[in-house]
């Protein structure tokens, strides 16, 4: 996951709507079923999907009352904490 991408996608959600990201995730997940995709292509799609899910989680924190910076930091701490385990 890349914080600058999650931050940018969070801004996109604020300016537009989270439904755009949800629908994009659905399309990308459907693409992963294409049998001719190479491993590195699947990795890129997976990275995009994880960043989009991350942005949706950050938006949940913001809607819950956190400011944007704290929401991003909280989310990334949670991600890094789960990697360390």
Buried (B, 14 or more C-beta within 10 A) or exposed (E): BEBEBBBEBBEBBEEEEBEEBEEBBEEBEEBEEEEEBEEEEEEEBEEBBBBBBBBBBBBEBBEEEBEBEEBBBBBBEEBEEEEEE
